Amino acid sequence: MLKTVIDTDGRVVLSGELLSQAGIQCGDELIAYVANTGVIKLVNLAGIPDTVVRAAKEVFETQDQTFDWLSSPLPALNGESPLSYSRENEQKVLNLIESIKYGEFS
């Protein structure tokens, strides 16, 4: 877990060292959201097709559920997360999302 500092303007400040430890590089596109009181989650979207993120947002009820699912290792993707897998195989992740949308969980 990364420890952060909130500055006087209410902005979250992360050091370059902390970002590096989390595998985040300069220029990566990040999504930050409040999961619950006192918890801010960062999702690294570098190289992730927009279509995957949009499709997942349509299926899951909350942003937290969407990004938790996108970040979780899944057996259907050989133990990789949809975020990492979709960098190489966008269509397979989209097919998986479509299956979830229509209640096919096999």
C-alpha positions as CSV (number, residue, x, y, z in Angstrom):
1,M,0.0,0.0,0.0
2,L,1.3,3.5,-0.9
3,K,1.2,6.1,1.8
4,T,0.3,9.5,0.4
5,V,0.2,13.1,1.6
6,I,-2.7,15.5,1.1
7,D,-1.5,19.0,0.6
8,T,-3.2,22.2,1.8
9,D,-5.1,22.5,-1.5
10,G,-6.6,19.0,-0.9
11,R,-4.5,17.4,-3.6
12,V,-2.9,14.0,-3.2
13,V,0.8,14.1,-3.4
14,L,2.8,10.9,-4.4
15,S,6.6,10.9,-4.6
16,G,8.3,9.6,-7.6
17,E,9.9,6.8,-5.5
18,L,6.4,5.6,-4.4
19,L,5.1,5.6,-7.9
20,S,8.2,3.7,-9.1
21,Q,7.6,1.1,-6.3
22,A,4.1,0.6,-7.6
23,G,5.3,0.1,-11.2
24,I,4.0,3.5,-12.4
25,Q,6.1,5.3,-14.9
26,C,6.2,8.9,-16.0
27,G,3.6,9.4,-18.7
28,D,1.3,6.6,-17.6
29,E,-2.4,7.4,-17.6
30,L,-3.8,7.0,-14.1
31,I,-7.3,6.9,-12.8
32,A,-7.7,7.8,-9.2
33,Y,-10.9,7.3,-7.3
34,V,-12.1,7.1,-3.7
35,A,-13.0,3.5,-2.8
36,N,-14.2,4.4,0.7
37,T,-13.4,6.9,3.4
38,G,-9.7,7.3,3.6
39,V,-8.8,5.0,0.7
40,I,-7.8,6.3,-2.7
41,K,-7.1,3.7,-5.4
42,L,-5.0,4.3,-8.5
43,V,-5.4,2.3,-11.6
44,N,-2.7,2.4,-14.3
45,L,-4.4,2.5,-17.7
46,A,-1.2,2.8,-19.8
47,G,-1.6,0.8,-22.9
48,I,-5.2,-0.3,-22.1
49,P,-7.6,-0.1,-25.0
50,D,-10.5,2.4,-24.3
51,T,-13.0,-0.2,-25.5
52,V,-12.1,-2.5,-22.6
53,V,-12.5,0.2,-19.9
54,R,-15.8,1.4,-21.4
55,A,-17.2,-2.1,-21.8
56,A,-16.3,-3.0,-18.2
57,K,-17.9,0.2,-16.9
58,E,-21.2,-0.8,-18.6
59,V,-21.2,-4.2,-16.8
60,F,-20.2,-3.4,-13.3
61,E,-22.3,-1.2,-11.0
62,T,-19.6,1.0,-9.5
63,Q,-16.3,2.4,-10.5
64,D,-14.8,0.5,-7.6
65,Q,-16.2,-2.8,-8.9
66,T,-15.1,-2.0,-12.4
67,F,-11.5,-1.2,-11.6
68,D,-11.2,-4.0,-9.0
69,W,-12.3,-6.5,-11.7
70,L,-10.0,-5.0,-14.2
71,S,-7.1,-5.3,-11.8
72,S,-7.8,-8.8,-10.5
73,P,-6.1,-12.0,-11.9
74,L,-8.6,-14.2,-13.6
75,P,-8.4,-18.0,-14.4
76,A,-10.1,-17.3,-17.8
77,L,-7.1,-15.1,-18.7
78,N,-4.4,-17.6,-17.5
79,G,-4.1,-15.8,-14.1
80,E,-3.6,-12.4,-15.6
81,S,-5.7,-9.3,-14.9
82,P,-7.9,-7.9,-17.7
83,L,-5.8,-4.8,-17.6
84,S,-2.5,-6.5,-18.3
85,Y,-4.0,-9.1,-20.7
86,S,-5.9,-6.6,-22.8
87,R,-2.6,-4.9,-23.8
88,E,-1.9,-7.9,-26.0
89,N,-5.4,-9.5,-26.5
90,E,-8.1,-6.9,-26.4
91,Q,-10.8,-9.1,-28.1
92,K,-10.5,-11.9,-25.6
93,V,-11.1,-9.5,-22.7
94,L,-14.0,-7.9,-24.6
95,N,-15.5,-11.4,-25.1
96,L,-15.1,-12.1,-21.4
97,I,-16.9,-8.9,-20.5
98,E,-19.7,-9.7,-23.0
99,S,-20.1,-13.1,-21.4
100,I,-20.4,-11.6,-17.9
101,K,-22.9,-9.0,-19.3
102,Y,-25.2,-11.9,-20.5
103,G,-24.7,-14.1,-17.4
104,E,-22.3,-16.6,-19.0
105,F,-19.6,-17.2,-16.4
106,S,-18.0,-20.4,-17.7
